[in-house]
Structure formats: C-alpha cells, structure tokens
Amino acid sequence: MSGFDWPGLMRAGIAGLRLHPRDFWQLTPAELMLMLGSARAAPPVDRSRLAEMMRAFPDTPPEPQQED
C-alpha cells in the first residue's frame, strides 16, 4: 500500500495515542485518521444542519393520507 507514512503513523498511534501495537495494527486507516483528527473528517453538526436532518428524517411517521 503506497501513500502512507507508516513510520509517522506508527509514532502517532503508538507514541501519541498510546495504543498498544496490537491495537494499532487492528485499526483501519480510516479509523486511525479519525482518531488522529484528520482534517478530512466531517465537521460537527450545527443547528441549521440538525434542523435540516430533522425535517428530512422526522421521529414520527407522516400522517396517513386519506383515500378518496
């Protein structure tokens, strides 16, 4: 697998995050990047995004439509 700085990632995971080597090697690259605070991680949900999601996915089912 190319494109990964394995020595740097190992230092960050084992020395920085204090992971046991076994735990480090069981992580996927995505999980490790998330733990390291990758800049590509999704931003936190703000109020407007939460309201948008609540409209799209309401907790209550929609009202049944009456048949004519």
JOBEL-V808743 format. One record per residue. N is the residue number from 0. RES is the residue in one small letter. OMEGA is omega in radians with two decimals (999 if undefined). Layout:
N_RES_OMEGA, N_RES_OMEGA
This chain:
0_m_-3.13, 1_s_3.12, 2_g_3.12, 3_f_3.03, 4_d_-3.05, 5_w_3.10, 6_p_3.12, 7_g_3.11, 8_l_3.10, 9_m_3.10, 10_r_-3.13, 11_a_-3.09, 12_g_-3.05, 13_i_-3.13, 14_a_-3.07, 15_g_-3.12, 16_l_3.14, 17_r_3.08, 18_l_2.99, 19_h_-3.12, 20_p_3.12, 21_r_-3.14, 22_d_3.10, 23_f_-3.06, 24_w_3.08, 25_q_3.12, 26_l_2.94, 27_t_3.07, 28_p_3.13, 29_a_3.12, 30_e_3.13, 31_l_-3.14, 32_m_3.09, 33_l_3.13, 34_m_-3.14, 35_l_3.12, 36_g_-3.14, 37_s_3.12, 38_a_-3.13, 39_r_3.12, 40_a_3.14, 41_a_3.11, 42_p_3.10, 43_p_3.13, 44_v_3.08, 45_d_-3.06, 46_r_-3.09, 47_s_3.10, 48_r_3.09, 49_l_3.12, 50_a_3.11, 51_e_3.14, 52_m_3.12, 53_m_3.08, 54_r_-3.11, 55_a_-3.07, 56_f_-3.10, 57_p_3.12, 58_d_-3.13, 59_t_3.12, 60_p_3.12, 61_p_3.12, 62_e_3.10, 63_p_3.14, 64_q_-3.14, 65_q_3.09, 66_e_3.13, 67_d_999
